[in-house]
Amino acid sequence: MIAKHYRHLVTIAIVLLLPLFSGTCRGEPRQKQLADEIVASILKAYGGADSVSKVLSVTATGRITEFMTGKVGNYSRYFEQPGKLRIEVMPEQGGDIRILNRNSGWQRRGEGFVRVSPLELQSMIYQYSYLDLPMGFGNKEFLVTYGGKFRQNGEEVYLLLIETKNSPQLRILIDARTRLIARVSAKFAMGMMGGGELSTTYSDYHAEGGVLFPHTLVNYAGDMKLSEIKLGNIKVNQKIPAAFFAPRVDQH
């Protein structure tokens, strides 16, 4: 009798749980559909899927303000698919130059370059990944998941979660009205120090080569504002010398 009663309870439990499991299964295709619809609307907002897919390289120059040091200087960025990025921060003041070429990264030191640490490399790949947006949507190199809709600073935003190779998951906030990227972020594990979040906000969009690009970017570590970049010149699909991504490495 006990065994029969137990089987009866199990049967009831299964019947009660079936709607929950079936709802989850139905929800997954809906979540994917929402993600696909939002990505399609983003590509349209940026200038259209065809125009976005033609962007293979981007060069950008402007000025950067570092809030912790109070320094202001020149900023240059050279981006090329696949996986190439060169960032120059105040080179005229002996500032930082970093180079990413696929899964290798270097930083200027003296007259040459040295390889970056694994954590620094991860942050460079993260930076390349978010600068690859919206192009990365167009060529479907990202796995995108819909993360919900909510209000941020009084504005409705969509959250998209993007899985990338060799860097943390990207969290992308999309302005629900304009369908433009408002903020990107990722959380980094820092060993004994725990973890931390890096983020960048986008604004001041203008068309270059038929595609919208943000001309103001503000970088944060957690809630701390690190720097603001004001871009004055962006060029699409200009030839970038191969040497820009092949540094002379310091062997010492």
Secondary structure, DSSP 8 states (H G I E B T S, - for coil): -HHHHHHHHHHHHHHHHHHHHHHHHHHHHHHHHHHHHHHHHHHHHHT-HHHHHT--EEEEEEEEEETTT--EEEEEEEEETTTEEEEEESGGGT-EEEEEETTEEEEEETTEEEE--HHHHHHHHHHHHHHTTTHHHHTT-SEEEEEEEEEETTEEEEEEEEE-TTS--EEEEEETTT--EEEEEEEEE-GGG-EEEEEEEEEEEEEETTEEEEEEEEEEETTEEEEEEEEEEEEES----GGGGS--B---
